[in-house]
Amino acid sequence: MKFLKIYSLLILTLLISSCGVKKNATNNSSDNKSIEEKYSHLLRVNAENISNRKLYLFIDEWYGTPYQYGGKTKNGVDCSDFASVLYKEVFGREINGSASSIYNQCEHISKEELAEGDFVFFKIDSKDISHIGIYLQNNKFVHASVKKGIMIDDLDEDYYKKYFIGGGRVK
């Protein structure tokens, strides 16, 4: 009888403790949606428009990684290093340096010319280019936010509209 009480208490403890576990919205193992469904929802496009699976799998792996100035790993990364790692892993191209340096290595393009994989550049409280992201689709871009880490935002948000300088495409 004592064994049954201990066993029941153990089962109850496990059930209660598992109720507080939250699933990460971008964690592949806890989400049954396909990568195309997940990112079509985030970008507000049809799932058929999510064709670069490698890009979105990369973003999914890094999503939520905290911002760390000078960081280059999933423990912490800054905007230019995230852009460099993404570009190397997804597109097989080496591009390095600060956001300003990468801007100078690109052909400059307007917002209307942006295509998936192009860079987006910002001057945030600075004379120089100080922030970089990667354009996705439908005015959305992925970047390393100082406050929220790797995330997707919209170029039409007031904050980003205010500081947006232009796009860039690797020459």
N, C-alpha and C positions, 0 to 999 in steps of 0.2 A: 504494500500500500504506500509506503514511504517513497519507493522508487517511482510509482505512478504520479505522486504529487510533484516530485522533482522533475520528472519528464514533462508533465503538463505545464509547470512553471517555465521550463526551458522553451517549450514551443510557444507559449504566450509571449515571452520576452522577445523571441525572434520575430514573431508577427508584428508586435508593436514597434520594434526598432526598424523594421523594413518599411513601415508606412511613411517614415520621414525621408526616404531616399527620393531625390529628385532626379529626373532624367535631363541631361544636357540636350537642348534643342538641336544641336549640331553634331551630336555624337552618333557615328554610324552604327555602333553596336546596339544602341538603345532606340533607334528609330527605324521603323520598318519601311518608311518612304524611300523611294529611289532618290539618288542624288539629283536627278533631273526634276522630280516632283518638288523636292525640298527647295532647290534654288529657283525654280520657275515661280514658286510662291513668293520667295523673298524679293525677286526682281520684278514680279508682276508681269511675267511673260508666259507664253505657252511652253509646256515641257519640251516640245520639239525644238524650241529655240536654244535649249541648253545642249549644245553639240560638242563643246570641248570638255569632255568628261574629266580629263586629266587636270584641267584648271580648277574645276569645282571640287574635285576630290582633294586637291592641294589646299584650297581655301577651307574646306571642311576640317581638315587635319589641324590647321593653324587657328581656326576661328576661336576667339576669346583669349588667345595668347596675350599675356600682359605686355604693355609698352615698357621698354627699358632702353634708355639712350645708349647707343653703341652695341646693343644686344643683337645676336644673330641666331638665336636658338628658340625652341618652343618654351624655354623658361622665361624668355623676354626678348623683345625685338623692337627696333625703331623703324620708322617709316621707310627710309631709304634701304636699309638692310633687308627688310621684308620684301620690298620691290625687287631687289637684286636676287634674293634666294628664289622667289617665285619665278622670275624671268629665266633663271638658269634651269630650275627643275621642270618647269612647264614648257618653256619655249626653246630650251637648249642654247640660250645666248647669254654671254657674260656681259653684265653691265654693272659697274660699281661706282661708288663715291656718294657724296651727299646729294640731296634732292637738287640743289643748284647745279652740281656737276653733271648729274644725269640729264637735266634740262638742256645743258649745253652740248650733250652728245646726241640730241634728238633733232629730227625735223619737227618744227613747230606747226601745230595744226589747231584749227578752231574747234569749239565745242560741237559744232554741227558735223564735223568730219570724224569725230571719235568712233573707233571700232573696238571690239573686244580685244583686250591685250595692250591697248595704247596706255600711255602714262597720263595722269592728270596732275597738274602742279598748282601750288597755292603759295601766296605770300601772306603769312599769318603774322601780323604785328612785326614786320621786318621789311627791309629794303630789298632783300634777296629772297629767292625761292627758298621756302623753309619746310615745305611738306609735299609729299608725293603719294599717289595711290595708283591703282591699276583699274582702268575702265572696264566695266563688264558689259552691261546692256541697259537700255531704258533709263539712262541718266544715273545708273548706280555704279559705284566703284568700291573696291575693297582697299583697306588701308590700316595702318597701325595708329589708332587713336590714343592720345596720351592718357585719357581717362578710362577708356573701355577696352583697349587693346585691339586686336585684329577684329574688324567688323566691316559691315557693308553700310554705306550711307548714300544719300542722293545728292547729286550736284545742284538740284533745285532747292535744297534746304537753305534758308536765309544765311546761315553761317558760312556755308561753302560757296554760295553765290557771291558773298561779299569778298572772299579772299581768292577765288579762282582766277588764275592767270592764263591758263590755256592747256592744251594737250600736247603730247609729244609722241613721236613714233620713231623707233630705232631706225637709223639710216641704213 
